Amino acid sequence: MNKTSSVVSFISGLGGAGVAYAILSRDTKVCESVTPVKAPNSNVLNPSVRISNNRDKKFEIAIKKSQEMANIFRDEIGTPGLVIGVSVDGKTIWEEGFGHANLETRTPCHVNTVMRIASISKPITMTLLAKLCENKLVDLDKSVHDYVPYFPKKEVDGEEVDITVRQLASHTSGVRHYTKKGEVKEKRGRDSGKEFYLKEKIDSVEKSVDLFKNDELLFKPGTSFEYTTHGYTLLSAVIETASKKSFIQNIQEFFKLLNLENTHLDKIETIIHGRASYYDKNKSGRIVNAQLTDNSYKWAGGGFVSTVGDLLKFGNIMLYSYQQADTDKPGYLNRQTVSEMWTPVGNGTVKLGKNAGQVSLRFSKMNIKFKVPLTVFFHSSYGLGWAVVPKQDNFGGVAETQFHVGHSGGAVGASSVLLIFPSKYEKKKEKLELPSGIVVAILANLENVSCASLGQKIANEFYKSYNNPEP
C-alpha cells in the first residue's frame, strides 16, 4: 500500500459560489509539535506567528498548500472570515484566521474567533448522551416515551408506532426537520417566517418540543432516513429526564469537564469575547448582515458556538477514546461506545443517487431511499451523531479512502466542519502515543458555504505529510 496515497472520498457540504472577496487580513499560529492541544486563551486576540520546531518540518509544505487553498477558497466563495485548525496525534500543528470577523469594524479573524458551529452540536450532544448510556441512565433501544412523557404517541398509516432513542440519534425516527410532512421544501432565504430563522427566545426544552410534537412522522420509525435537528431537541429532553437536570446545566457541565473553555450556548444576550458577526448574500450576491435569529429552540442540534481550538480538542478526546486499550488511561468514553457511535446504523452504506440530494441506503436486506441535506456527507453513512466514511482499499490508479468520521454544519450566517482521521498505522496500539491521527476544524461566518470540501483537501495534504518519514 502506498503510504503517500491521498484521502479522496468526497464530502459534500452546503454549496455556495459568489463574488471574489479579497483577503483583507490574516492571523497565523503555527504550533510546536511538542505542545499538546490546549484551550485557546481568549485574552490573546492576535497571537504572534510561531515557527514549528524541527519535528514539525515535514508539515511545512502541507501548511503552505493549505494556506493557498484557504485563500483561493475565500476568493471563490466570498466568505468574510474563515478560521482553520489542524492537529496531528493530539498536537495542534496549525491554526490560522483569514479575513474579518466583523466587516463593519474591520475586526480581523484570529485563531480564537468564536463562531456558530451549527450541526457539529449534534456529535457533541451525542457524546453527552453516550456517557449517560455508559452510566446506565439511558438505554438507546428504549422508547422515547419512557423518558419524555409529554411527547405524544404517534401513528403511521393507522398503526401506532414507537420511536427509540437510537432512532432519534441516527435520524431514522421519522421526526421532521424544518419542513412538515406534505409541505414543499423551500430554499433558505431571507424570509423571517421560516422556522430556520426563528427569532423567539424559548426558555425550556419542553417548549422547543412543542414546535413539532403534534406533527405527523415522515415515515415509520426505522424504515427510512430523514436528517432532523428537531430529533436532537427530543434527545435533549431524554437527557433531562435521565439526568434529572436541565439540558443547559448538563451541557455546561460537559463543556467545563472537557475544558472546552470557548464553547458556549449561542445566547444573543450573553457577552462572548471574540464572537464573530454573521453574514449572508442577497439576491445580487452581495454580502449582507445575516438575519437575527435565536437558536434557543435547538440547543442540542445546532445551538453551540466555539473555536477551532476547542473543536480540535473535542475531536482528539473522541479519537483517544476510540483508540484506547485496557492498559491506557481511560478516555471520556469507552472504546466500545465510540466504536458503536462510529458504526453505520444497520451496516448501511450511502451512495449518491440519480437526483441531487437523493441517495440509497442499504440496511442489511432492506433497500430504501431517503433524502439527506447538503450538510451531510455524500458517499458516507450515518452512525450515532456522526457521519461515517468507511475505508476502501485502493486499486489500479485510484487512491485509497481512509476510514474517517465527522460532521458539517450550516447555520444562519455561519458554516462549519469537523473531520477526524484515526491513524492507519499497522502497529500495536500500546506502542502508539494516543490520540493518533489527524483532526481538521473549519469555521466560516457566511451562510451556505461548503467548508467540508476545503476540510477534505486540507486533510489530504496533512495525511500525505503524516505518512512520510521525517526529513
KAMO-V918836 format. One record per backbone hydrogen bond with DSSP energy under -0.5 kcal/mol. NH is the residue of the N-H (numbers start at 0). CO is the residue of the C=O. E is the energy in kcal/mol with one decimal. If there is no record, write none. Layout:
BEGIN
NH | CO | E
NH | CO | E
END
This chain:
BEGIN
2 | 0 | -0.5
4 | 1 | -1.6
7 | 5 | -0.6
7 | 399 | -0.9
11 | 9 | -0.5
13 | 448 | -0.5
17 | 75 | -1.8
18 | 284 | -0.5
20 | 73 | -0.5
26 | 96 | -3.0
28 | 94 | -2.8
30 | 28 | -0.6
30 | 92 | -1.2
34 | 31 | -1.6
35 | 33 | -0.6
36 | 89 | -1.7
41 | 39 | -0.8
43 | 40 | -1.8
44 | 42 | -1.0
55 | 52 | -1.7
56 | 53 | -1.3
58 | 55 | -2.3
59 | 56 | -1.7
62 | 58 | -2.5
63 | 59 | -2.4
64 | 60 | -2.7
65 | 61 | -2.2
66 | 62 | -2.6
67 | 63 | -2.1
68 | 64 | -2.4
69 | 65 | -2.4
70 | 66 | -2.2
71 | 67 | -2.3
72 | 68 | -2.6
73 | 69 | -2.3
74 | 70 | -2.2
75 | 71 | -2.5
76 | 72 | -2.9
77 | 73 | -2.2
81 | 97 | -2.2
82 | 442 | -2.5
83 | 95 | -2.5
84 | 440 | -2.4
85 | 93 | -2.8
86 | 438 | -2.4
87 | 90 | -2.6
88 | 436 | -3.2
90 | 87 | -1.7
92 | 85 | -2.1
92 | 90 | -0.5
93 | 85 | -1.8
94 | 28 | -2.6
95 | 83 | -2.5
96 | 26 | -3.5
97 | 81 | -3.6
98 | 24 | -2.8
99 | 79 | -2.7
100 | 106 | -2.4
101 | 106 | -1.6
105 | 101 | -0.6
106 | 101 | -1.3
107 | 105 | -0.5
108 | 98 | -2.4
112 | 109 | -1.9
113 | 273 | -2.5
114 | 305 | -2.5
116 | 303 | -2.3
117 | 303 | -0.6
119 | 116 | -1.9
120 | 117 | -2.0
121 | 118 | -1.7
122 | 118 | -0.5
123 | 119 | -1.2
124 | 120 | -2.6
125 | 121 | -2.8
126 | 122 | -1.8
127 | 123 | -1.7
128 | 124 | -2.4
129 | 125 | -2.6
130 | 126 | -1.5
131 | 127 | -1.4
132 | 128 | -1.9
133 | 129 | -2.3
134 | 130 | -1.8
135 | 132 | -1.7
136 | 131 | -2.9
137 | 131 | -1.0
139 | 137 | -0.5
141 | 138 | -1.8
143 | 162 | -3.2
145 | 142 | -1.4
146 | 143 | -1.2
147 | 143 | -2.6
150 | 147 | -1.8
151 | 149 | -0.6
153 | 160 | -0.8
155 | 158 | -2.8
158 | 155 | -1.5
160 | 153 | -2.7
164 | 141 | -1.7
165 | 139 | -3.0
167 | 163 | -1.6
168 | 164 | -2.1
169 | 165 | -1.7
170 | 167 | -1.0
171 | 166 | -2.4
172 | 166 | -0.7
182 | 179 | -2.0
190 | 188 | -2.1
191 | 189 | -0.6
193 | 190 | -1.9
196 | 193 | -1.3
197 | 194 | -1.5
207 | 203 | -1.4
208 | 204 | -2.5
209 | 205 | -1.3
210 | 207 | -1.3
211 | 208 | -1.6
212 | 208 | -2.0
214 | 211 | -1.8
217 | 173 | -3.1
221 | 171 | -3.3
222 | 219 | -1.9
225 | 170 | -2.5
226 | 370 | -0.7
231 | 227 | -0.6
231 | 228 | -0.8
232 | 228 | -1.2
233 | 229 | -2.0
234 | 230 | -1.5
235 | 231 | -1.7
236 | 232 | -1.2
237 | 233 | -1.6
238 | 234 | -2.3
239 | 235 | -1.9
240 | 236 | -2.1
241 | 237 | -2.6
242 | 238 | -2.3
243 | 239 | -1.6
244 | 239 | -0.9
249 | 245 | -2.4
250 | 246 | -3.0
251 | 247 | -2.1
252 | 248 | -2.1
253 | 249 | -2.0
254 | 250 | -2.5
255 | 251 | -1.9
256 | 252 | -2.6
257 | 253 | -2.2
258 | 255 | -1.1
259 | 254 | -2.9
260 | 258 | -1.5
262 | 259 | -1.4
263 | 304 | -2.1
265 | 302 | -2.7
266 | 264 | -2.4
269 | 266 | -0.5
271 | 269 | -0.7
272 | 270 | -0.6
274 | 271 | -1.8
275 | 113 | -2.9
276 | 100 | -2.7
278 | 412 | -1.0
278 | 444 | -1.0
279 | 287 | -2.7
281 | 285 | -2.3
284 | 281 | -2.1
287 | 279 | -2.8
289 | 277 | -2.3
293 | 197 | -2.8
294 | 265 | -0.6
294 | 292 | -0.5
296 | 293 | -0.6
297 | 294 | -1.8
298 | 295 | -0.6
301 | 297 | -2.0
302 | 298 | -2.0
304 | 263 | -2.6
305 | 114 | -2.5
308 | 110 | -0.5
310 | 306 | -2.0
311 | 307 | -2.6
312 | 308 | -2.0
313 | 309 | -2.7
314 | 310 | -2.7
315 | 311 | -2.3
316 | 312 | -2.0
317 | 313 | -2.1
318 | 314 | -2.3
319 | 315 | -2.7
320 | 316 | -2.0
321 | 317 | -2.2
322 | 318 | -1.5
323 | 319 | -1.6
327 | 324 | -1.4
337 | 333 | -1.9
338 | 334 | -2.5
339 | 335 | -1.8
340 | 336 | -2.0
341 | 337 | -2.3
342 | 339 | -1.3
344 | 381 | -2.1
346 | 343 | -2.0
347 | 344 | -1.1
350 | 359 | -1.3
352 | 357 | -2.1
357 | 354 | -2.4
358 | 356 | -0.5
358 | 369 | -1.9
359 | 350 | -1.6
360 | 367 | -2.1
361 | 348 | -1.1
362 | 360 | -0.6
362 | 365 | -1.0
363 | 345 | -0.9
363 | 361 | -0.8
365 | 362 | -3.5
367 | 360 | -1.9
369 | 358 | -1.6
370 | 224 | -0.7
371 | 356 | -1.6
375 | 372 | -1.9
379 | 376 | -0.5
380 | 387 | -3.4
382 | 385 | -3.1
383 | 340 | -2.3
384 | 168 | -1.2
384 | 382 | -0.7
386 | 405 | -2.5
387 | 380 | -3.6
388 | 403 | -3.1
389 | 387 | -0.6
391 | 400 | -2.5
394 | 397 | -0.8
397 | 394 | -3.1
400 | 391 | -2.5
401 | 399 | -0.6
403 | 388 | -2.0
404 | 419 | -2.1
405 | 386 | -1.7
406 | 417 | -2.1
407 | 374 | -0.6
408 | 415 | -2.3
410 | 413 | -2.7
412 | 410 | -0.6
413 | 410 | -1.5
414 | 443 | -2.2
415 | 408 | -2.1
416 | 441 | -1.8
417 | 406 | -2.3
418 | 439 | -2.7
419 | 404 | -2.9
420 | 437 | -3.4
421 | 419 | -0.6
422 | 435 | -3.0
426 | 424 | -1.5
430 | 427 | -2.2
431 | 428 | -1.5
433 | 431 | -0.8
436 | 434 | -0.5
437 | 420 | -2.3
438 | 86 | -2.2
439 | 418 | -2.2
440 | 84 | -2.5
441 | 416 | -2.3
442 | 82 | -2.4
443 | 414 | -2.4
444 | 80 | -1.2
446 | 278 | -1.9
450 | 448 | -1.5
453 | 449 | -0.8
454 | 450 | -2.6
455 | 451 | -2.3
456 | 452 | -1.8
457 | 453 | -2.4
458 | 454 | -2.4
459 | 455 | -2.0
460 | 456 | -1.7
461 | 457 | -2.1
462 | 458 | -2.5
463 | 459 | -2.0
464 | 460 | -1.8
465 | 461 | -2.6
466 | 462 | -1.5
467 | 464 | -1.1
END
